[in-house]
């Protein structure tokens, strides 16, 4: 059992850096904002994602920290990544990110007093993690849902609280960054992606093991395991 557990893939939840950190920043989509159709489950036809952002890709940034980082989340499922992240991701053959469209940054509004030095604005690209066949394990996860699960394909039931989760063995297709079935609002990354971030020293990103990830605004606590 121990050897089997040690050989299983490890996954991590990707989030922006902490509020009030050195790289704390927000991205707002600038008008005109064009949106496509929200993705639907091929089996139940229910919505499994938000409306995607379509060109033109123009954004305004608000800097709360001291400098702009390599990762900035945008409203919706998109992220802004710096040019150095985009180039390294492609050159090293990582998978799971889609898009890579240049973003025109119209302005950067600095909301915190900083030392008077020129602000460096990286060239950013808009990307979005793919929707994966990887699925949240229905037995071992500690996720509280709004309603009972009705579709085994998309596994979407609305989420009230997350107190750790794991992926169902055999469902992951090898992507390095993705959104799993059952939790499309959460970005999950592979151990290879974690090593990629740490090796290059990319900024404004936090990686938490999925088993330790907690989002529980109402303090509901972990969902009981079956049979408990």
N, C-alpha and C positions, 0 to 999 in steps of 0.2 A: 504493500500500500504506500509506504514512504517513497520507494523508488518511483512508483507510478506518479505520485504527486509532484516529485521533484522534476520529472521529465515533462510535465504538462506545461503548455504555454502560459506565460504570465501576461496579464493585461493591465492597463492603467487608464484612468479617466483623465482627459486633458481639459484643463481650465486655464483661464487667464491668471496672471499674477494677482497678488493681494491688492485690495483697495488701499490707497495711500502708499503704495510701494514706489520705488524709483521710476518704474515704467508704467504707472497707472495712467490709462488713456481710454477714451471712448471714441467710437466711430459712428457717425451718422450719415446715412445715404442722402446725397444731395439731389434736389429736384432737377429734372424730372426723374421719378423713380418708376421704372417699368417692372412689372412682375408677371411671371408665367403662371401656369396652373399647378396647384398643389398636387404632389404625388398621392396615388391611391393604392390600396392593397389590391392585387390582382384577384384575390379570392372573395373578400367581403365587400370590396369597393369603398371601404372607409378611408378617410384621410390618414396618411401616415407621415405627413410632413407639412411644412409651411410653404407659402408662396415663394418660389425662387426669384432672386434678383436677376434682372435682365439688363443688357446694355442700354444706355451708357453707364459705365461704372465711374461715378464721381462721388467723392466723400469729403466731409469736413471732420476734422479731428479735434477733440478736446483733451488737452494734456493736463492731468492733475498732478503728475509726478515731475521728474526732472528731465527726462529724455524719452524719446519714442523707442519702443522695443520691437522685437522681431515678430511678435504675434499680437494682433488686436482683433477681438471678436466684433462682428457687426451685427445689427439687429437681424434676426432670422437665423439661418443655418450657415451663413457665410463667415469667412474669416479673412482678414488682411494679413498677408505674410510678407516679410521683407524680401528683397531681391536675393539676398545671400541665402535665405532659407529655400527659396524656390530653386536656385541653381544647385544647391547641395542635394536637395531632395531628388531632383532629376538625375544628376550625375551619379548618385549612389544607388539609383534604381529602386527607391522606395515606392510603394503603391498605396492607392486609396484616396488621394486628393484629386479633385477634378476642377476644371476651370483654368487657372493660371492666366487670367486676363489682367492687363495693366489697369491700375486705378489712378485716376486723376485726383490728387489731393488739392482741393480748392483753397483751403486755409487750415491753419492750426491755431486754435485758441488756447493760450496758456492760462490756466486758472490757479496757478500757484507761483509765489515769488521764487525765482530761481537766480542763481548767479548770472550776471550779464555776460553771456557768451553766445555765439551764434548757435541757433537750434538746427541740428542736422535732421532733415526729413528723408528717411529712406525711400527708395522706390518700392511701392507696394503692389502686390498682386492679389486679386480676389480669388479665393478657392473655397471649396466646400467638400467635406468628407463624404465619401460614397455611402449609400445604403447597402449594407452587407447581408449575406445569408446567415451570418453569425447571429445566434439567438440567445437571449437571456434564459438561463436554466430555470425551469418552472418549479423545480423541487428545492434547489439549494439557495435561491436568491432570497434576500430579506427586504423585498420591496412591497410596500402597501399600495394597492391600486384603488382607484375610485369606484370601480365596478368589477364584477367577475369577468374573467377572460372568456370571450366568445369565439375568437378566430385564432386558430393555431398557426396560421400563416404569418400575419403581421404581429400578433400578440400584443396589440395596442389596447389598453383599457384605462388610460389615464393614471397618473401617479401622484400619490399623496406624500410618500416618504420613501427614501432610500437609505438603508443601513447596511450596505454591502451587497454585492451581487457577483455571480460567476456566469460564464458562458457555457452553454450546453456543449459537451464534447462532440466533436465531429461536424459542427456547423460552421466553424470559422474557415474562410477560404484563403487565408494567408495575407489579407490586406494589412498594411502597417498603420492605417488610420481609417476609422469607419464609424458608422452609426448602426448599432445592432438592432435586430428585430426585438420588439418588446420595450425598447428604450430609445426611440429615434431622436429624442432631444439630448442625448448624451454622446459625447465624442469619446471613443475608446481607441487606444493605440497599443501596438505590440511592444515587446521588449526591445526589438530592433529600433523602433522609433524612439524609445526612451534613451537608448545608447546614442542615437543620432543627435538628439537634443543636447545631451550632456557633453558629448565629445566636441561639439561645435560651440558650446556655451551660448545657445540661443536664449533670448531674454523674453520676459513677460509670459511665462508659461509654467504651470504647476502640474505635475503628474502624480496621481495617487493610485495605489493598487486598488483594483475594483473591489476586492474583498473588504477594504478599509474605507471606501468612499461613503460619505454620509451627506445626505441632503434631507433634512427633516425639520422644516420651518415650524411645524405645529407640535413638534416633540411627541410624535405618536409612538416612537420606538420601533424596533424591528418587527416585521411580520412573523408570526409563529411558523415554525417549520411544520410540514405535514405530519400528523400523528402526535404532535406535541400537546 
